Amino acid sequence: MANRHGVGAALLGAALLSATVACAPGEEGGSGRTPPPLTAASDVTGAAPGATPGATADATPGAATGATPGGGETTPARPRTLVTGLAVPWAIAFLPGGDALVTERESARLLRVTPRGEVHEAGVIEGVSASGEGGLLGVAVSPRYAGDHFVFVYYTAENDNRIVRYRYDGRLSDRRVIVTGIPKGAIHNGGRLAFGPDGYLYASTGETGERGMAQDRNSLGGKILRMTTDGRPAPGNPFGTLVWTYGHRNVQGLAWDDRGHMYATEFGQNTYDEINLIEKGHNYGWPEVEGVGGRPGYTDPLLTWSTAEASPSGLAYARGALWAAALRGERLWRVPVDASGRVGRPAALYTGEYGRLRAVAAAPDGTLWVSTSNRDGRGSPRDGDDRILVVRPSS
């Protein structure tokens, strides 16, 4: 399991080389120390199999150019504002007809949003204890929704994080708690939910600031979990438990490409945020390794950023690329991926134009829905915040 994937690129923003980066612990991705100057991954580890050699990304505020592995420049159309006046919209999941379910972290409201921008309250999730980075977090819709009408939410309760299943047919009913005991903290609560192409439910969890938890396979903290719709370990899980992978600090985005490769975004601490290629049973290194370690037994990331450029949250796949929302970085990253799951040259889009970006979800019509997170206590709210933007991705 040692370093099969190497690293895609270490993104270098020239403006960051002499700057002091003071990152808050938690979702900002740092602890207040100044990171060392960044270098391209190939300078650290030799030619990286997942990289365009020497690749860098434009970190200039306002940059909005994209690049394909072959060098062809593309620029997506300007985003369209779909909805305004939301309060920390944390996750987006689509129903079969094209409407989306959207969670609000602080209010515990589950909203139904139509492609025309109409907003209806589907319900208020009971038992949510919102504080710090906790609250109502992930939402997922069953791939067999037409028959079972199941929707799932991940939330912070009084003493833990948990996953709950509902039936939804215009209203929420038949509440069933399917997973309890996920560690809770003021920071690093994980929270992303998504169904994989295998039909099983995946959940990301954080290590709540207790670093050793990530390496403890008996703990649910600092992991990616894989389960049935009843909350039982899915067949084929590597350790006979809910745990699919471990050694994570705080995974915030999950996505699969059209060949079934699984990817995750992860907050770093002082220096490197990550995109990882997720494989069964692998150990992703935290807290022994941040970024590229090159150490036996740990799987290195495909891609790293400085924490000032990213603090990556939601993740989606569309038109041959991963799309990662950046909180502290206040931009949307486009990361091309090839048929083998290797990454090409990333590009920063809309830098600084909409503030903190939280969720990214691929809509049935081919667009991406992107939520802002400027009312979460760490941003500077703008008129109309928080909002959902619609981006038509380029190839």
Disulfide bonds with the S-S distance in Angstrom:
none
